[in-house]
Amino acid sequence: MRSGTIAFLAGVLLLQQCARLPSIYWCWLLAPALMALRWPWLRLPAALLAGTLWALLHGAVGLRGDLPAACEGEDLDAGGVVVSIPQSRARGTRFLYRIDALAGCPEARLPLRARLGWYDQPGAVAAGERWTLRLRLKRRNGFLNPGGFDYERWLFQRGIGALGYVRPQGDHRALGAAGDAAARWAAIRQDLHDRVVAATPDADHRGVLLALTLGERAMIPGSQWEVFTRTGTGHLLAISGLHIGLIAGLGLLCGSWLWRRSAWLSTRLPAAQAGVLTGLGLAILYAALAGFALPTLRAVLMLAVACGALLLRRQVAPSRTLAAALLAVLLVDPTAVLATAFWLSFTAVAVLIFGMSHRLGPGGWWWRWGRAQWLVGLGLMPLSLALFQQAALVGPLANLVAVPWVGLLVTPLALAGAVLAPLSDTLAGWLLGAADGLLGWLWPLLDWLSAAQISTVRISPTAIALVLGLLGVALALAPRGLPGRPLAMVLLLPLLGGARPALEPGQTEVLVLDVGQGLATVVRTGTRVLVYDTGPRYSEAFDAGSGVVAPYLRTLGVRHIDRLIVSHGDNDHSGGYPALAAAFSVGEVLAGEPEAIGPEARPCRAGQSWRWQDTQFTLLHPPLQSGRLAANDRSCVLRIHTAGGRVLLTGDLQRRGEALLLAAAGAAALDTDVLVAPHHGSATSSTDAFVQAARPRWVLFATGYRNRFGFPRPEVSARYAASGARLAETASCGAIRVRLDARRSAPQVDCYREAAARYWNRR
């Protein structure tokens, strides 16, 4: 079974690499593949084929739930149900809405799950309510960048086929509670959520309590998230094996004890088996309360397999239990492999089984507990570095204390408070307050560990280093006496290298990142890195500096930015600067509006230049006296000149700035191969004189998908096209990579959305 499950997993993974789904008619081969499992010599290839076809079927069904392109940007009247606990913010509310009726879009396949925002209406809706709403929808969409988070994959894996918002004008009506079972359960979770919030008005860790009881993590402040991340204790916020096992264990003890009180019941069913059923039932109820997230589902399935073995009085090897749970998860949802939680949770359990089974040691639960933390910390390090480019070195120590403290003390009190809230607000408040107090006693330790210099290591391992690291971990966790075990530390050393890859002489790379309606660009030459603009800050929780630019730099192994230029002070160009400057050391900061950036910024001035290897960087604008210019026209204009081509970065320059630039620098200085269009292609820029002077081969527009400004404006695009230029937009390309190579006669321009396309990505 174990080898067949691994083959089935490999087949599922194979399908997820497709840029486009094969024809669904291939799924007719699924039945023959399942029949072929009966023959041992065909079992592995049949399992591989079955996994691929099962994932194909599930993927095709998932794509059928997408919003048709013809329905984007229209005002549509929808009827449906709120199916998630809304996340309320100062600006409004975000929630999941199951659309059951959609007027004006006959092509849509219903029901359709949409993630909606209702601005300036915090607390307007509640889970389980049926509403009619006027919506503006668009297809599943997200930023797409090297090393970045694939939001479209996240949406697809959760069955969300549209994004949108509630229009301010419209006949919005609440129609009461929905009658289906899913809506009723959502309403129950909403009621418990509201009661927990009401019972903890002054709690410092209210968001953590909600995560432990209902799996809702939206109210955890960013500062607390940072502490959990740096100490490797973030898994405590996911209702997984630890929490499920605790509840099942309590259910087993209480159920068997109560069952023994009745002689009549004990003669019908042994108390031990009754306790097993009680524990499993409570675990399933807890998982349902938490919304059946992936770690929860994995833990419940593993528990169900183990309970089944106990009920049937059979002894099942832990590895077989893990394989059965893995197969069950893949059968329920093969897209689970797209989630990092899938790999972290199953790898953690596999490491524990490998490192704890058939081992001799001093004995005692403290030895076993400490060893378990060491095993998970070391075993997950290669995976953490591969997925997040960081690993928590203090994780084993932090978890040694935090896991029993949260699992045995905080979680039972918080869960009891949430469950008893409908019966007694006073008792719920006391229990939840006690849980919050216990978290308060633990927090100074976690805070101290997170602030330590060695708390976290940030490294981007190469593929070879990752393979060697995995071998090193396997040797380190192997039984004592195994030949070659001392080589483990040698194999782990390349994993901790993280050297920055250098470009070859004569090569320069310019990457215009996909940050929505804004601009962020990374320029590399040799071992040097320059960042031009940092993208927008969207909210208190997200900005392009930490969410897009920093992850890309970490995948390159970058720890130091040699020069950072912020073209001017507008949010869509400077909003990510504070987070980026906090995450990396920066050599020099230049800005068109230094007063808007900070005391560390020096002003950009025309004539400033420097040379890195074979690449010349020259600032062409603004002039020395630029105080009277509008903010956009104070943008730093950077010219990059190599033997392989020229690139011109212009910020938000508008007509007046273009005229001043042309008069001061001359047409020859503006002549370029690749132009990042001024002001995202607005009608207030890219004048005829500027376009004729630049004469670009390529024009790149940094724009957001279906942005409200309509950038790039059609007349601007037509103007560039008439000059013979080829056009590309980050809205349709994702990140745009420009390669300048002295051995090539022209720059090479690539769209990341094409190079890294997967079938769930928007075309």
Secondary structure, 3 states (H helix, E strand, C coil): CHHHHHHHHHHHHHHHCCCCCCCHHHHHHHHHHHHHCCCHHHHHHHHHHHHHHHHHHHHHHHHCCCCCHHHCCCEEEEEEEECCCCEEECCEEEEEEEEEEEECCCCCCCCEEEEEEEECCCCCCCCCEEEEEEEEEEECCCCCCCCCCCHHHHHHHCCCCEEEEECCCCCCEEEEECCCHHHHHHHHHHHHHHHHHHHCCCCCCHHHHHHHHHCCCCCCCHHHHHHHHHCCCHHHHCCCHHHHHHHHHHHHHHHHHHHHCCHHHHHHCCHHHHHHHHHHHHHHHHHHHCCCCHHHHHHHHHHHHHHHHHHCCCCCCHHHHHHHHHHHHHHHCHHHHHCHHHHHHHHHHHHHHHHHCCCCCCCCHHHHHHHHHHHHHHHCHHHHHHHHCEEECCHHHHHHHHHHHHHHHHHHHHHHHHHHCCCCHHHHHHHHHHHHHHHHHHHHHHHHHHHCCCCEEECCCCHHHHHHHHHHHHHHHCCCCCCCHHHHHHHHHHHHCCCCCCCCCCEEEEEECCCCCCCEEEEEECCEEEEEEECCECCCCCEHHHHHHHHHHHHCCCCEECEEEECCCCHHHHCCHHHHHHHCEECCEEECCHHHCCCCEEECCCCCEEEECCEEEEEEECCCCCCCCCCHHHCCEEEEEECCEEEEECCCCCHHHHHHHHHHHCHHHHCCCEEECHHHHCCCCCCHHHHHHHCCCEEEECCCCCCCCCCCCHHHHHHHHHCCCEEEEHHHHCCEEEEEECCCCCCEEEEHHHHCCCCCCCC
